[in-house]
Amino acid sequence: VARDLGLELSALRDRGVRILDKGRKQYFSLHEITGHLVTAERIDREQLCGRILVCLINLEIFVEYSV
């Protein structure tokens, strides 16, 4: 995530990064050491999407910047 945002890993940790999933469960988190986006728990596709052919989880990543 840090690389994709053009940030150093330390900046990612220091800026209060938040991941918001659209829904009730928080499926993803950031690994504190590597900055990788990881699953916070097992994702059950059938429970999440049922019989829908294309199953997507939308999320937003917020990085705080001071001006």
Buried (B, 14 or more C-beta within 10 A) or exposed (E): BBEEEEBEBEBBBEBEBEBEBEEEEEBBBBEEEEBEBEEEEEEEEEEBEEEEEEEEBEBEBEBEEEE
